[in-house]
């Protein structure tokens, strides 16, 4: 899964964390978001870490957040390692 494509539109924070987890291989796409939500709603270190990673991607300028970090979307316009 390519995160930039999966998050082209606004995504709720918990689903954004799920998509990030799948894209880095921490979660399997075979288990749908609806069955994985508890990771993000309970005091789970991995879920909290994925949310922190989303905030770091906002700080890096790859994601944009709105509504007090409740929603995220991809905003980077290209690949960082493509040089002119």
CORBELDA-V867651 format. One record per backbone hydrogen bond with DSSP energy under -0.5 kcal/mol. NH is the residue of the N-H (numbers start at 1). CO is the residue of the C=O. E is the energy in kcal/mol with one decimal. If there is no record, write none. Layout:
BEGIN
NH:CO:E, NH:CO:E
END
This chain:
BEGIN
3:1:-0.7, 5:2:-0.8, 6:2:-2.3, 7:3:-2.0, 8:5:-1.3, 11:72:-2.5, 13:70:-2.6, 16:12:-2.5, 17:13:-2.3, 18:14:-1.9, 19:15:-2.8, 20:16:-2.3, 21:17:-2.5, 22:18:-2.5, 23:19:-2.3, 24:20:-1.8, 25:22:-1.0, 26:21:-2.1, 27:21:-1.6, 31:28:-1.3, 32:30:-0.7, 35:32:-1.3, 36:32:-0.6, 36:33:-1.7, 37:33:-1.0, 39:36:-1.7, 40:37:-1.7, 41:37:-1.3, 42:38:-1.9, 44:42:-2.5, 45:43:-0.5, 48:44:-2.5, 49:45:-2.3, 50:46:-2.4, 51:47:-1.9, 52:48:-2.3, 53:49:-2.1, 54:50:-1.9, 55:51:-1.9, 56:52:-2.0, 57:53:-2.2, 58:54:-1.7, 59:55:-2.3, 60:56:-1.8, 61:58:-1.3, 62:57:-2.3, 63:57:-1.5, 64:73:-2.6, 66:71:-1.8, 70:66:-1.5, 70:67:-0.6, 71:66:-1.6, 72:11:-2.7, 73:64:-1.8, 74:7:-3.2, 75:62:-2.9, 76:62:-1.6, 82:79:-1.1, 83:81:-0.7
END
